[in-house]
Amino acid sequence: MIDDRLARAGERYERAVFGGDADAVTEAWDELDGVEADLALARGRLLHARFLADRQQDPQELELFTRAADLYERLGDVRGEAQARFWVGVFHQVVRDDGDAALPALRRSHELAVRAGDGLTRSYAARHLGFHAMAAGDLDRAATMLEESLRLLALAELAARRGEPGQAEELLTEAATEAEDSGAAGTMRWIEAVRAELSS
């Protein structure tokens, strides 16, 4: 995606310099903002992975996720913003252990993911909203959100039918994590059955 954005920025440069297209500069700038957003999100996720390994907070993680979210919002990239807002929420909930601070970002991520048709980000946001509800003692709300998140399993089956085994396995792994976290033994059996079918 970054290569595509850079290529389009280069094309717009050519249009501006050699074709006299004044709007092309603004369009190229937007493409580069998209590159910056993609990089910020990727760098933030790497810092999060480092935190999970050494449990040392790096405030730059939040700065990167926030920068990505703000750029995606300015660009009107709903899917990108949904992903970045999710990670803002994860930072507060997981790194800072502050579920209440995470809540606005997770809710916004869920809302944007629904609008963008991004089932995976929607399921991630639902999962973490479920964890917040569980911690707050709202078990009915927790069950609703975790059940929504477990729809990953259905997405995994669909990916398998489409001939996308890598995507299916990624979804199954995430679904298994969620099922274990929520104590859903029946769902775990379903996951194993799907895995067995995929490997046969």
Phi, psi and omega in degrees: 000320180297318178300320179297316180296318180296320179297317180293323177298319178297319178297321181289327173301313180300317179297321181290314186283316187258344181249355178070023181273102184294328181288341185295329179295315178298318179296319179295321179298319178298320178298318180289327173297324176296320176298315180299318179297314179300316181293318180299317179297316181295317180294319179298319179294323177295320177295325177294319177299321178296319178300318180297332181278319187241355178059029176254118182291141173233111183299341179295335179302310179296319180300318181293314180296320180294318178299314179300314181299317181294320179293315178299320179298314180298324181280351183075022179271091187294317180297314179298318179295321178302316181295315182293320178296324176302314183290329172301314179297318179298320179302311181295317186286318186265311184284313183269351182055043182232085183297324180294321178293331181285334192303312181300318181293320180294319178297317180295319178301314180299314180299314181292322179296321175299314182296323183277350184071029181265090185296325183291311178296323177301317181292322178298313180297318179299319180301312183286331171294323176296320177297320179296315180298320179297316180295330181276356179086006179270081189289329177295315178295319179301315180298318180300313183290320180291326176295319177299316181298324183289356173296350173309324182299318177296321177296323179297317179297321179296316178300320179297317180294332179278359181078035180239072186297325179297314178295320180298317181293321177300316180293320179296320178298315179294318179297321180296319178299316181294319181296319178296316181298327183261003178069030184270083183297321180297320178294323178299320178296322178296316180300314180296324179293319178295318178300316181298320180294320182292327184274352182277000000 
